[in-house]
Amino acid sequence: MFSFMDVLPPLAARDARNDVPPVFLRLLLAGALEPLEYAELLVQYREVYAALDRAAAAHAADDPLLCGLRAGIRAGLEDLEADLSLLLGPGWAADADAEVMPATRAYSACASAAAASVEGLVAHHLVRYVADRLGAGQIQLTLGEAYGPLAARLAFHSVTDPWSAGLSEPEFWTREQRDRVAAEAAVAGACDRALLDELGAALARR
């Protein structure tokens, strides 16, 4: 029987095999980003999570299996928006669209297209879950050292109340469906890498 959670260890192993982590991620983990630079990352991920939330809402109406998945995506989206309000002020949304990078728009479009199928939605959600929640502890520690009391008010990379992957076990999924999840997860991972690379290039130009 296929388990969604079976995909998580291979995803984590794939990320660990990357020869050189993105510059932006290395700076984040080194505590070298200013709060506004960290907010730039959150703006990008808010765009991706919003696309996944729209797709999950459409699927959840017809598939009870995905109700928990949508709750997990929605929790991440709400954390992102709360952090952006804290870092950029309550009017952050008025300027957010202009700050979304081409790589992020491509990522969001890819996620939206893939999420037309349940397998595609699950794949993109799992990649975000691995990147954003399973790695949150190290980022939270770094933010605490870099930002002091401000970090305690940030929610997205917090592990004090982590949301789960939100996935029940699909009893009747086939090997073919599992393979489609794995293949699309690789695409999602490449999209995420392109997003982080573009953020790093933007920093280098300043």
FITI-123901 format. One record per residue (C-alpha): residue number from 0; x, y, z. Coordinates in nm, 4 decimals, padded with zeros to 6 digits, always signed. Example, Ala and Ser with C-alpha at 12.3 -4.5 7.8 and 13.67 -1.06 7.14 Angstrom:
+-----+----------+----------+----------+
|  nr |        u |        v |        w |
+-----+----------+----------+----------+
|   0 | +01.2300 | -00.4500 | +00.7800 |
|   1 | +01.3670 | -00.1060 | +00.7140 |
+-----+----------+----------+----------+
END
This chain:
+-----+----------+----------+----------+
|  nr |        u |        v |        w |
+-----+----------+----------+----------+
|   0 | +00.0000 | +00.0000 | +00.0000 |
|   1 | +00.1294 | +00.3440 | -00.0934 |
|   2 | +00.1843 | +00.5974 | +00.1814 |
|   3 | +00.2315 | +00.9657 | +00.1039 |
|   4 | +00.4818 | +00.9801 | +00.3860 |
|   5 | +00.7010 | +00.7247 | +00.2073 |
|   6 | +00.7949 | +01.0069 | -00.0284 |
|   7 | +00.9463 | +01.2213 | +00.2479 |
|   8 | +01.2736 | +01.0315 | +00.3132 |
|   9 | +01.3657 | +01.0188 | -00.0591 |
|  10 | +01.2952 | +01.3922 | -00.0908 |
|  11 | +01.5132 | +01.4719 | +00.2079 |
|  12 | +01.7905 | +01.2488 | +00.0735 |
|  13 | +01.7708 | +01.4195 | -00.2654 |
|  14 | +01.8098 | +01.7612 | -00.1036 |
|  15 | +02.1063 | +01.6359 | +00.0978 |
|  16 | +02.2789 | +01.5236 | -00.2236 |
|  17 | +02.2763 | +01.8725 | -00.3732 |
|  18 | +02.6431 | +01.9588 | -00.4141 |
|  19 | +02.6121 | +02.3290 | -00.3308 |
|  20 | +02.3120 | +02.4721 | -00.1456 |
|  21 | +02.1708 | +02.7944 | -00.2938 |
|  22 | +02.3529 | +03.1114 | -00.1907 |
|  23 | +02.0371 | +03.2622 | -00.0437 |
|  24 | +01.9784 | +02.9550 | +00.1725 |
|  25 | +02.3395 | +02.9542 | +00.2919 |
|  26 | +02.3080 | +03.3200 | +00.3921 |
|  27 | +01.9793 | +03.2502 | +00.5695 |
|  28 | +02.1282 | +02.9628 | +00.7687 |
|  29 | +02.4310 | +03.1775 | +00.8520 |
|  30 | +02.2103 | +03.4504 | +00.9979 |
|  31 | +02.3418 | +03.6936 | +00.7368 |
|  32 | +02.0073 | +03.8188 | +00.6021 |
|  33 | +01.8374 | +04.1352 | +00.7193 |
|  34 | +01.4702 | +04.0985 | +00.8196 |
|  35 | +01.3584 | +04.2688 | +00.4994 |
|  36 | +01.5686 | +04.0258 | +00.2951 |
|  37 | +01.4082 | +03.7358 | +00.4791 |
|  38 | +01.0710 | +03.8917 | +00.3977 |
|  39 | +01.1602 | +03.8747 | +00.0282 |
|  40 | +01.1738 | +03.4958 | +00.0618 |
|  41 | +00.8359 | +03.4908 | +00.2348 |
|  42 | +00.6792 | +03.6995 | -00.0427 |
|  43 | +00.7888 | +03.4385 | -00.2959 |
|  44 | +00.6626 | +03.1438 | -00.0936 |
|  45 | +00.3340 | +03.3183 | -00.0235 |
|  46 | +00.2726 | +03.3221 | -00.4004 |
|  47 | +00.3402 | +02.9482 | -00.4234 |
|  48 | +00.1295 | +02.8608 | -00.1210 |
|  49 | -00.1598 | +03.0689 | -00.2534 |
|  50 | -00.1532 | +02.8708 | -00.5779 |
|  51 | -00.1498 | +02.5425 | -00.3879 |
|  52 | -00.4314 | +02.6600 | -00.1612 |
|  53 | -00.6526 | +02.7396 | -00.4590 |
|  54 | -00.5850 | +02.3978 | -00.6090 |
|  55 | -00.6408 | +02.2185 | -00.2792 |
|  56 | -00.9731 | +02.3949 | -00.2297 |
|  57 | -01.0949 | +02.2656 | -00.5648 |
|  58 | -00.9885 | +01.9082 | -00.4896 |
|  59 | -01.1011 | +01.8969 | -00.1274 |
|  60 | -01.4631 | +01.9488 | -00.2250 |
|  61 | -01.4595 | +01.6123 | -00.4045 |
|  62 | -01.1980 | +01.4141 | -00.2123 |
|  63 | -01.2154 | +01.3903 | +00.1685 |
|  64 | -00.8595 | +01.2571 | +00.1675 |
|  65 | -00.7382 | +01.6051 | +00.0760 |
|  66 | -00.9218 | +01.8019 | +00.3457 |
|  67 | -00.6293 | +01.7558 | +00.5834 |
|  68 | -00.3827 | +01.8428 | +00.3095 |
|  69 | -00.5630 | +02.1699 | +00.2432 |
|  70 | -00.5592 | +02.2489 | +00.6150 |
|  71 | -00.1798 | +02.2082 | +00.6139 |
|  72 | -00.1381 | +02.4327 | +00.3111 |
|  73 | -00.3758 | +02.6907 | +00.4583 |
|  74 | -00.1833 | +02.6923 | +00.7876 |
|  75 | +00.1401 | +02.7633 | +00.6009 |
|  76 | -00.0247 | +03.0394 | +00.3983 |
|  77 | -00.1646 | +03.2040 | +00.7099 |
|  78 | +00.1756 | +03.1900 | +00.8803 |
|  79 | +00.3374 | +03.3527 | +00.5773 |
|  80 | +00.0824 | +03.6330 | +00.5693 |
|  81 | +00.1149 | +03.6947 | +00.9429 |
|  82 | +00.4937 | +03.7192 | +00.9132 |
|  83 | +00.4689 | +03.9565 | +00.6178 |
|  84 | +00.2360 | +04.1821 | +00.8161 |
|  85 | +00.4903 | +04.1831 | +01.0983 |
|  86 | +00.7959 | +04.2446 | +00.8793 |
|  87 | +00.6498 | +04.4768 | +00.6142 |
|  88 | +00.3470 | +04.6264 | +00.7860 |
|  89 | -00.0260 | +04.5701 | +00.7430 |
|  90 | -00.0255 | +04.7098 | +00.3895 |
|  91 | +00.2260 | +04.4556 | +00.2607 |
|  92 | -00.0170 | +04.2996 | +00.0117 |
|  93 | -00.0478 | +04.6197 | -00.1913 |
|  94 | +00.3122 | +04.5916 | -00.3094 |
|  95 | +00.3617 | +04.2157 | -00.2896 |
|  96 | +00.2703 | +04.1379 | -00.6502 |
|  97 | +00.5415 | +04.3684 | -00.7804 |
|  98 | +00.7980 | +04.1864 | -00.5652 |
|  99 | +00.7207 | +03.8407 | -00.7037 |
| 100 | +01.0135 | +03.7273 | -00.9192 |
| 101 | +00.9937 | +03.5595 | -01.2616 |
| 102 | +01.1204 | +03.2306 | -01.1163 |
| 103 | +00.8454 | +03.2441 | -00.8563 |
| 104 | +00.5784 | +03.3088 | -01.1171 |
| 105 | +00.7084 | +03.0121 | -01.3129 |
| 106 | +00.7045 | +02.7987 | -00.9968 |
| 107 | +00.3493 | +02.9072 | -00.9147 |
| 108 | +00.2325 | +02.8366 | -01.2696 |
| 109 | +00.3981 | +02.4938 | -01.2628 |
| 110 | +00.2363 | +02.4116 | -00.9280 |
| 111 | -00.1049 | +02.5271 | -01.0493 |
| 112 | -00.0832 | +02.3178 | -01.3654 |
| 113 | +00.0462 | +02.0092 | -01.1845 |
| 114 | -00.2162 | +02.0431 | -00.9115 |
| 115 | -00.4899 | +01.9832 | -01.1659 |
| 116 | -00.4241 | +01.6209 | -01.0665 |
| 117 | -00.4265 | +01.4983 | -00.7084 |
| 118 | -00.0832 | +01.3429 | -00.7567 |
| 119 | +00.0610 | +01.6762 | -00.8709 |
| 120 | -00.0909 | +01.8614 | -00.5771 |
| 121 | +00.0441 | +01.6057 | -00.3312 |
| 122 | +00.3913 | +01.6237 | -00.4879 |
| 123 | +00.4164 | +02.0016 | -00.4659 |
| 124 | +00.2787 | +02.0032 | -00.1132 |
| 125 | +00.5273 | +01.7399 | +00.0037 |
| 126 | +00.8220 | +01.9349 | -00.1376 |
| 127 | +00.7124 | +02.2435 | +00.0507 |
| 128 | +00.6533 | +02.0377 | +00.3641 |
| 129 | +01.0048 | +01.8928 | +00.3507 |
| 130 | +01.1681 | +02.2296 | +00.2811 |
| 131 | +00.9631 | +02.4501 | +00.5126 |
| 132 | +00.8546 | +02.2363 | +00.8054 |
| 133 | +01.1042 | +01.9545 | +00.8463 |
| 134 | +01.3886 | +02.2071 | +00.8207 |
| 135 | +01.2222 | +02.4703 | +01.0362 |
| 136 | +01.4156 | +02.3982 | +01.3545 |
| 137 | +01.7535 | +02.5031 | +01.2197 |
| 138 | +01.6096 | +02.8138 | +01.0562 |
| 139 | +01.4199 | +02.9104 | +01.3717 |
| 140 | +01.7381 | +02.8812 | +01.5754 |
| 141 | +01.9284 | +03.0975 | +01.3280 |
| 142 | +01.6546 | +03.3610 | +01.3182 |
| 143 | +01.6509 | +03.3707 | +01.6978 |
| 144 | +02.0222 | +03.4437 | +01.7062 |
| 145 | +02.0056 | +03.6996 | +01.4244 |
| 146 | +01.6814 | +03.8844 | +01.4987 |
| 147 | +01.6451 | +03.8542 | +01.8744 |
| 148 | +01.2939 | +03.9125 | +02.0145 |
| 149 | +01.1533 | +03.9685 | +01.6652 |
| 150 | +01.2154 | +03.6029 | +01.5797 |
| 151 | +00.9847 | +03.4850 | +01.8576 |
| 152 | +00.6962 | +03.6571 | +01.6797 |
| 153 | +00.7631 | +03.4923 | +01.3426 |
| 154 | +00.5425 | +03.1949 | +01.2617 |
| 155 | +00.6371 | +03.0376 | +00.9299 |
| 156 | +00.9642 | +02.8726 | +01.0307 |
| 157 | +00.8484 | +02.8101 | +01.3870 |
| 158 | +00.8431 | +02.4639 | +01.5409 |
| 159 | +00.6408 | +02.5640 | +01.8490 |
| 160 | +00.3146 | +02.4640 | +01.6815 |
| 161 | +00.4117 | +02.2858 | +01.3603 |
| 162 | +00.1403 | +02.1824 | +01.1186 |
| 163 | +00.1616 | +01.8299 | +00.9858 |
| 164 | +00.1782 | +01.7170 | +00.6268 |
| 165 | -00.1991 | +01.6791 | +00.6577 |
| 166 | -00.2172 | +01.3562 | +00.4607 |
| 167 | -00.4117 | +01.0434 | +00.5406 |
| 168 | -00.3028 | +00.7148 | +00.3938 |
| 169 | -00.4573 | +00.6500 | +00.0487 |
| 170 | -00.5488 | +00.2834 | +00.0576 |
| 171 | -00.6063 | +00.2352 | -00.3130 |
| 172 | -00.3275 | +00.4322 | -00.4794 |
| 173 | -00.1275 | +00.2420 | -00.7381 |
| 174 | +00.2433 | +00.2214 | -00.8071 |
| 175 | +00.1850 | +00.4397 | -01.1117 |
| 176 | +00.0310 | +00.7102 | -00.8974 |
| 177 | +00.3229 | +00.6906 | -00.6549 |
| 178 | +00.5661 | +00.7267 | -00.9446 |
| 179 | +00.3791 | +01.0338 | -01.0678 |
| 180 | +00.4100 | +01.1909 | -00.7228 |
| 181 | +00.7841 | +01.1224 | -00.7177 |
| 182 | +00.8371 | +01.2587 | -01.0705 |
| 183 | +00.6447 | +01.5776 | -01.0043 |
| 184 | +00.8236 | +01.6220 | -00.6706 |
| 185 | +01.1515 | +01.6378 | -00.8639 |
| 186 | +01.0042 | +01.9120 | -01.0843 |
| 187 | +00.8844 | +02.1024 | -00.7773 |
| 188 | +01.2290 | +02.0753 | -00.6208 |
| 189 | +01.3877 | +02.2225 | -00.9346 |
| 190 | +01.1384 | +02.5100 | -00.9258 |
| 191 | +01.2281 | +02.5797 | -00.5639 |
| 192 | +01.5981 | +02.5784 | -00.6476 |
| 193 | +01.5406 | +02.8279 | -00.9304 |
| 194 | +01.3488 | +03.0558 | -00.6930 |
| 195 | +01.6287 | +03.0507 | -00.4358 |
| 196 | +01.8936 | +03.1022 | -00.7033 |
| 197 | +01.7115 | +03.4104 | -00.8319 |
| 198 | +01.6880 | +03.5524 | -00.4794 |
| 199 | +02.0621 | +03.4971 | -00.4380 |
| 200 | +02.1368 | +03.6652 | -00.7701 |
| 201 | +01.9254 | +03.9644 | -00.6690 |
| 202 | +02.1239 | +03.9993 | -00.3480 |
| 203 | +02.4515 | +03.9819 | -00.5399 |
| 204 | +02.3474 | +04.2716 | -00.7638 |
| 205 | +02.3033 | +04.5106 | -00.4704 |
+-----+----------+----------+----------+
END
